[in-house]
């Protein structure tokens, strides 16, 4: 294992809960606290995590204070973001991530948290965990939620992960290896040209998104193509493209067809339909670590 990989958790370790994006309530977080404790982990809540300022979970200063405290604390082994929405990008230039690297701790979340994942990868080459968050942990016995939550535990406790890449007529099948990077397409697009912008060459790029207009998916894919982000990939894996919107005059293609169109000239493997992102289940992905595609499966060795 490279020196830069975070340390996997063990029973008795502490997970810090923070809210770098949208507001969340204590009631929405209670099932997560119970679930983490049931699985042998201790929980510490950021002092400001239930603050509210309009849509946001308090002011930027509230969020920065909580994040930096948990980044610095040797008593916190992983930092779980409570939900997405919007806001984490506002914190990036005000946080010192070096203690996180030095202590080899995980940051967990998806959606808006893609900004943090990308910043860590672009600036430090440091892995992080794309996974479910407290807003989606309800404590129900839903099989998809159970599978989602178990994948988070497996990823965090250092188990090898293996996921099926479903059959799809748009797939270009094949084998590939490389570091897995990416996350939410809208967030990745918003980071283009910034110091949190990821390099994609030789890597397996994962994309997912929610509640976007189809013409905007086209606009974002054009951006990735014209900025070279789709050139030189080892592979492309597309997760949930969920709840897409269209205009009264239709765009004429769905999200998967749009992505297929903009990648048709590349000869690397492309798979659609991985159950990760705004999907049920939402399978955990270790970003910034080596991954392999073979036999229509995605392997993420610990």
C-alpha positions as CSV (number, residue, x, y, z in Angstrom):
1,X,0.0,0.0,0.0
2,X,1.3,3.4,-0.9
3,X,2.4,5.8,1.9
4,X,-0.4,8.1,0.8
5,X,-3.4,5.8,1.2
6,X,-5.6,6.5,4.2
7,X,-5.6,3.9,7.0
8,X,-8.5,1.6,7.1
9,X,-10.7,1.7,10.1
10,X,-11.1,-0.8,12.9
11,X,-13.7,-1.3,15.7
12,X,-13.4,1.5,18.2
13,X,-12.3,4.2,15.8
14,X,-14.1,7.5,15.7
15,X,-16.1,9.0,12.7
16,X,-16.6,12.7,12.8
17,X,-19.8,14.0,11.2
18,X,-19.7,17.4,9.5
19,X,-22.0,19.5,7.3
20,X,-20.0,21.2,4.5
21,X,-23.0,21.7,2.2
22,X,-26.7,22.0,2.8
23,X,-28.5,22.2,6.1
24,X,-29.5,19.0,7.9
25,X,-31.4,18.3,11.1
26,X,-30.6,16.1,14.1
27,X,-33.5,13.9,13.4
28,X,-32.1,13.2,9.9
29,X,-28.8,12.1,11.4
30,X,-29.9,10.0,14.3
31,X,-30.2,6.7,12.2
32,X,-26.6,7.2,11.1
33,X,-25.3,7.6,14.6
34,X,-27.1,4.4,15.7
35,X,-25.9,2.5,12.7
36,X,-22.2,3.6,13.1
37,X,-22.3,2.7,16.8
38,X,-24.0,-0.7,16.0
39,X,-21.0,-1.4,13.8
40,X,-18.4,-0.7,16.5
41,X,-17.5,2.9,15.6
42,X,-17.6,5.9,17.9
43,X,-19.2,9.1,16.6
44,X,-18.4,12.8,17.2
45,X,-20.6,15.6,15.9
46,X,-19.2,18.8,14.6
47,X,-20.3,21.6,17.0
48,X,-21.8,23.6,14.1
49,X,-23.2,20.7,12.0
50,X,-26.9,21.5,12.6
51,X,-26.5,25.3,12.1
52,X,-28.7,26.8,9.4
53,X,-28.2,29.9,7.3
54,X,-30.8,29.9,4.5
55,X,-30.0,26.6,2.5
56,X,-26.6,26.2,4.0
57,X,-25.5,24.4,7.2
58,X,-24.5,27.7,8.8
59,X,-21.9,30.2,7.6
60,X,-18.7,29.3,5.7
61,X,-16.8,30.1,8.9
62,X,-19.0,27.6,10.9
63,X,-18.2,24.9,8.3
64,X,-14.5,25.7,8.1
65,X,-14.2,25.5,11.9
66,X,-15.8,22.1,12.1
67,X,-13.9,20.7,9.1
68,X,-10.5,22.0,10.2
69,X,-11.0,20.8,13.8
70,X,-11.8,17.2,12.5
71,X,-9.0,17.3,10.0
72,X,-6.6,18.3,12.7
73,X,-7.8,16.0,15.5
74,X,-5.8,12.8,16.0
75,X,-8.9,11.3,17.7
76,X,-10.9,11.3,14.4
77,X,-10.1,8.5,11.9
78,X,-12.7,9.4,9.3
79,X,-14.9,12.5,8.4
80,X,-18.4,11.7,7.1
81,X,-20.2,14.6,5.4
82,X,-23.8,14.7,6.3
83,X,-25.3,15.5,2.9
84,X,-24.7,17.2,-0.5
85,X,-26.6,20.0,-2.1
86,X,-24.2,22.8,-2.6
87,X,-21.5,24.6,-0.6
88,X,-18.3,22.5,-0.1
89,X,-16.4,24.3,-2.9
90,X,-16.7,27.5,-0.9
91,X,-14.5,25.9,1.9
92,X,-11.6,24.5,-0.2
93,X,-9.3,27.5,-0.3
94,X,-9.7,28.1,3.5
95,X,-8.8,24.6,4.7
96,X,-5.4,23.1,5.5
97,X,-5.6,19.5,4.4
98,X,-2.1,18.6,5.3
99,X,-3.0,17.1,8.7
100,X,-5.5,14.9,7.0
101,X,-2.7,13.5,4.7
102,X,-0.3,13.2,7.6
103,X,-2.8,11.3,9.7
104,X,-4.0,9.3,6.7
105,X,-7.7,9.8,7.4
106,X,-10.7,9.3,5.1
107,X,-13.2,11.9,3.9
108,X,-16.6,10.3,3.0
109,X,-19.5,11.5,0.9
110,X,-20.7,12.0,-2.7
111,X,-22.6,14.5,-4.9
112,X,-21.5,18.0,-3.8
113,X,-18.6,16.4,-1.9
114,X,-17.1,15.6,-5.3
115,X,-15.4,19.1,-4.9
116,X,-13.5,17.8,-1.8
117,X,-12.6,14.5,-3.5
118,X,-11.3,16.3,-6.5
119,X,-9.3,18.8,-4.5
120,X,-7.6,16.0,-2.5
121,X,-6.8,14.1,-5.7
122,X,-5.6,17.1,-7.7
123,X,-3.4,18.6,-5.0
124,X,-2.2,15.7,-2.9
125,X,-2.9,12.5,-4.9
126,X,-4.8,11.4,-1.8
127,X,-7.7,8.9,-1.9
128,X,-11.1,9.4,-0.4
129,X,-14.4,7.6,-0.3
130,X,-17.4,8.2,-2.6
131,X,-20.3,6.8,-0.6
132,X,-23.7,7.3,0.9
133,X,-24.3,10.0,3.5
134,X,-26.5,10.4,6.6
135,X,-29.3,12.1,4.6
136,X,-29.8,8.8,2.9
137,X,-29.4,6.5,5.9
138,X,-32.8,6.0,7.3
139,X,-32.5,2.9,9.5
140,X,-35.1,1.0,7.3
141,X,-34.6,-2.6,6.3
142,X,-34.7,-1.8,2.6
143,X,-32.4,-4.2,0.8
144,X,-30.9,-1.5,-1.4
145,X,-30.1,0.7,1.6
146,X,-28.6,-2.3,3.5
147,X,-26.4,-3.1,0.4
148,X,-25.4,0.6,0.2
149,X,-24.5,0.8,3.8
150,X,-22.6,-2.5,3.8
151,X,-20.5,-1.3,0.9
152,X,-19.5,1.8,2.9
153,X,-18.4,-0.4,5.8
154,X,-16.5,-2.8,3.4
155,X,-14.7,0.1,1.8
156,X,-13.9,1.8,5.1
157,X,-12.7,-1.4,6.9
158,X,-10.4,-2.3,4.0
159,X,-12.1,-5.1,2.1
160,X,-11.7,-5.7,-1.6
161,X,-14.7,-4.4,-3.5
162,X,-16.2,-6.0,-6.7
163,X,-19.2,-4.7,-8.5
164,X,-21.0,-5.8,-11.6
165,X,-21.0,-3.5,-14.6
166,X,-24.5,-4.1,-16.1
167,X,-25.1,-5.0,-19.7
168,X,-26.1,-2.0,-21.8
169,X,-26.3,-1.7,-25.6
170,X,-24.2,1.5,-25.4
171,X,-21.3,-0.3,-23.5
172,X,-17.9,-0.7,-25.1
173,X,-16.6,-3.7,-23.2
174,X,-13.0,-4.4,-22.4
175,X,-10.4,-4.6,-19.7
176,X,-8.7,-1.6,-18.0
177,X,-6.7,-0.6,-15.0
178,X,-6.0,2.8,-13.5
179,X,-6.8,5.0,-10.6
180,X,-10.5,5.5,-10.2
181,X,-11.4,9.2,-10.1
182,X,-14.5,11.5,-10.7
183,X,-17.9,11.8,-9.1
184,X,-20.7,14.2,-9.9
185,X,-20.5,15.6,-13.4
186,X,-21.9,19.0,-12.6
187,X,-19.4,19.5,-9.8
188,X,-16.4,18.3,-11.9
189,X,-17.5,20.7,-14.7
190,X,-17.6,23.6,-12.2
191,X,-14.0,22.9,-11.1
192,X,-12.6,23.0,-14.6
193,X,-9.6,25.4,-14.7
194,X,-9.4,25.7,-10.9
195,X,-6.7,24.3,-8.7
196,X,-9.2,21.5,-7.7
197,X,-9.4,20.3,-11.3
198,X,-8.4,16.7,-11.8
199,X,-6.1,15.2,-14.4
200,X,-7.8,12.2,-16.1
201,X,-5.0,10.7,-18.3
202,X,-4.6,7.0,-17.7
203,X,-7.4,6.9,-15.1
204,X,-10.8,5.3,-14.9
205,X,-13.2,8.2,-14.8
206,X,-16.5,7.7,-13.0
207,X,-19.4,10.1,-13.7
208,X,-22.9,10.5,-12.2
209,X,-25.5,13.2,-11.9
210,X,-29.0,14.1,-10.8
211,X,-31.8,16.5,-11.8
212,X,-30.0,18.2,-14.8
213,X,-31.4,19.3,-18.1
214,X,-30.3,17.1,-21.0
215,X,-28.9,20.1,-22.9
216,X,-26.8,20.9,-19.8
217,X,-25.4,17.3,-19.8
218,X,-24.5,17.9,-23.4
219,X,-22.8,21.2,-22.5
220,X,-20.8,19.6,-19.7
221,X,-19.7,16.7,-21.9
222,X,-18.7,19.1,-24.6
223,X,-16.6,20.9,-22.0
224,X,-14.9,17.6,-20.8
225,X,-14.2,16.7,-24.4
226,X,-12.8,20.1,-25.4
227,X,-10.6,20.4,-22.3
228,X,-9.1,17.0,-23.1
229,X,-10.6,15.2,-20.1
230,X,-12.1,12.4,-22.2
231,X,-8.9,11.9,-24.1
232,X,-6.4,9.3,-22.8
233,X,-8.7,7.7,-20.2
234,X,-8.1,4.1,-19.2
235,X,-11.9,3.7,-19.1
236,X,-15.1,5.5,-18.5
237,X,-17.7,4.2,-16.0
238,X,-21.1,6.0,-15.8
239,X,-23.3,5.6,-12.7
240,X,-26.7,7.0,-12.1
241,X,-27.9,9.7,-14.4
242,X,-31.1,10.1,-12.4
243,X,-34.2,12.3,-12.8
244,X,-33.1,14.1,-15.9
245,X,-35.2,17.0,-17.2
246,X,-36.1,18.0,-20.8
247,X,-37.5,21.1,-22.5
248,X,-41.0,21.4,-24.1
249,X,-39.1,20.9,-27.4
250,X,-37.1,17.7,-26.7
251,X,-33.4,17.5,-26.8
252,X,-33.7,14.3,-28.7
253,X,-31.3,12.1,-26.7
254,X,-31.2,10.8,-23.1
255,X,-28.2,11.3,-20.8
256,X,-26.5,8.0,-21.7
257,X,-26.9,8.6,-25.4
258,X,-25.4,12.1,-25.0
259,X,-22.4,10.6,-23.2
260,X,-22.0,7.8,-25.7
261,X,-22.0,10.4,-28.6
262,X,-19.2,12.4,-27.1
263,X,-17.1,9.4,-26.4
264,X,-17.7,7.4,-29.6
265,X,-14.3,8.2,-31.1
266,X,-12.3,6.9,-28.2
267,X,-11.3,3.2,-28.0
268,X,-11.2,2.7,-24.2
269,X,-13.9,0.6,-22.4
270,X,-17.1,2.5,-21.5
271,X,-19.7,1.1,-19.2
272,X,-23.1,2.5,-18.3
273,X,-25.3,1.8,-15.3
274,X,-22.9,1.2,-12.3
275,X,-25.1,1.4,-9.2
276,X,-23.3,4.3,-7.7
277,X,-24.3,8.0,-7.3
278,X,-27.9,9.1,-6.9
279,X,-29.1,5.5,-7.3
280,X,-30.4,2.7,-5.1
281,X,-28.1,1.0,-4.2
282,X,-25.3,3.6,-4.1
283,X,-22.2,1.5,-3.9
284,X,-19.1,2.8,-2.2
285,X,-16.1,3.7,-4.4
286,X,-12.6,4.3,-3.2
287,X,-11.5,7.3,-5.4
288,X,-7.8,7.9,-6.1
289,X,-6.9,4.3,-5.7
290,X,-6.1,1.6,-8.2
291,X,-9.1,-0.1,-9.9
292,X,-9.5,-2.8,-12.6
293,X,-12.2,-3.7,-15.1
294,X,-12.4,-7.2,-16.3
295,X,-15.2,-9.7,-17.1
296,X,-17.7,-6.8,-16.9
297,X,-16.8,-6.2,-13.3
298,X,-15.2,-3.3,-11.5
299,X,-12.6,-4.5,-9.0
300,X,-11.4,-2.1,-6.2
301,X,-8.6,-3.9,-4.3
302,X,-7.8,-2.7,-0.8
